[in-house]
Amino acid sequence: MEEAKGLVKHVLLAKFKDETPPDQIEQLIKGYANLVNLIEPMKSFHWGKDVSIENLHQGFTHVFESTFESTEGVAEYIGHPAHLEFANLFLSHLEKVIVIDYKPTIVRT
């Protein structure tokens, strides 16, 4: 196994508050996606809704994944004014949140 050189994934699991309407969730997701255009160290953004049949989601409904070239890039993103402003808005609509940053490991067989 080999750790990917420098690459860091920033994963956020979210459960939106029940009172947050679907159209507002859609706007929040668009705002999150737009950060990739505003914050240089953020190289890509993906998101999706839980579709698992295992029922192990613990209430989390959405996953958001951003890719950075380094842990320094994640730190720059976290402190960036555009992220700070968006995070204050986004987090106010969440009932639950988990954030994990990791370096992907490549498994070769």
C-alpha positions in Angstrom: 0.0 0.0 0.0 1.2 3.5 -0.8 -0.1 6.8 0.5 -0.9 9.2 -2.4 1.8 11.9 -2.6 0.4 15.1 -0.9 -3.2 14.5 -2.0 -5.8 15.2 0.7 -9.5 14.4 0.6 -11.8 16.6 2.8 -15.1 14.8 3.5 -18.1 16.3 5.1 -21.2 14.2 6.1 -24.3 16.2 6.7 -27.9 15.9 7.9 -29.9 19.0 7.1 -32.4 20.4 9.6 -35.9 19.2 8.9 -37.1 22.8 8.5 -34.6 23.4 5.7 -36.6 23.2 2.4 -35.3 21.2 -0.6 -34.9 24.4 -2.7 -32.7 25.9 0.0 -30.6 22.7 0.3 -30.1 22.9 -3.5 -28.9 26.5 -3.2 -26.6 25.6 -0.4 -25.1 22.8 -2.4 -24.6 25.1 -5.4 -22.8 27.6 -3.0 -20.6 24.8 -1.7 -19.7 23.7 -5.3 -18.9 27.3 -6.2 -16.1 27.4 -3.6 -13.9 25.4 -6.1 -14.0 28.6 -8.3 -13.1 30.9 -5.4 -10.4 29.0 -3.5 -7.4 28.0 -5.5 -6.2 25.1 -3.3 -9.6 23.4 -3.7 -9.0 21.3 -6.8 -12.3 19.4 -7.1 -15.7 19.0 -5.5 -18.2 16.1 -5.5 -21.4 15.5 -3.6 -24.2 13.0 -3.3 -27.1 11.7 -1.3 -27.1 8.5 0.7 -28.4 5.6 -1.4 -27.2 2.7 0.9 -29.6 -0.2 1.6 -27.6 -1.0 4.8 -29.3 1.6 6.9 -26.1 2.5 8.7 -26.1 6.2 7.9 -27.0 7.3 11.4 -29.2 10.0 10.0 -26.6 11.5 7.7 -28.2 12.2 4.3 -25.5 14.0 2.2 -21.8 13.6 1.6 -19.5 16.3 0.2 -15.9 15.6 -0.9 -13.3 18.1 -1.8 -9.7 17.4 -3.1 -6.6 19.3 -2.2 -3.0 18.9 -3.2 -1.7 19.1 0.4 -2.7 19.5 4.1 -1.4 23.1 3.7 -4.0 23.6 0.9 -6.8 22.4 3.3 -5.5 24.8 5.9 -5.6 27.7 3.4 -9.1 26.7 2.4 -10.4 26.5 6.0 -9.1 30.0 6.7 -10.2 31.6 3.4 -12.8 34.4 3.7 -15.1 32.8 1.1 -15.1 29.5 3.1 -15.6 31.2 6.4 -18.6 33.1 5.1 -20.1 30.1 3.4 -19.4 27.7 6.4 -21.3 30.0 8.7 -24.4 29.9 6.4 -24.1 26.2 5.6 -23.6 25.0 9.2 -26.6 26.9 10.4 -28.8 24.6 8.3 -27.2 21.4 9.6 -28.5 19.2 12.4 -25.5 16.9 12.3 -22.1 17.1 10.7 -18.8 15.1 10.6 -15.7 16.3 8.8 -12.7 14.0 8.1 -9.6 14.8 6.1 -7.5 11.9 4.9 -4.7 11.0 2.5 -5.8 8.3 0.2 -3.9 5.1 0.2 -3.4 3.2 -3.1 -3.7 -0.5 -2.7 -1.9 -2.6 -5.4 -2.5 -6.3 -5.6 
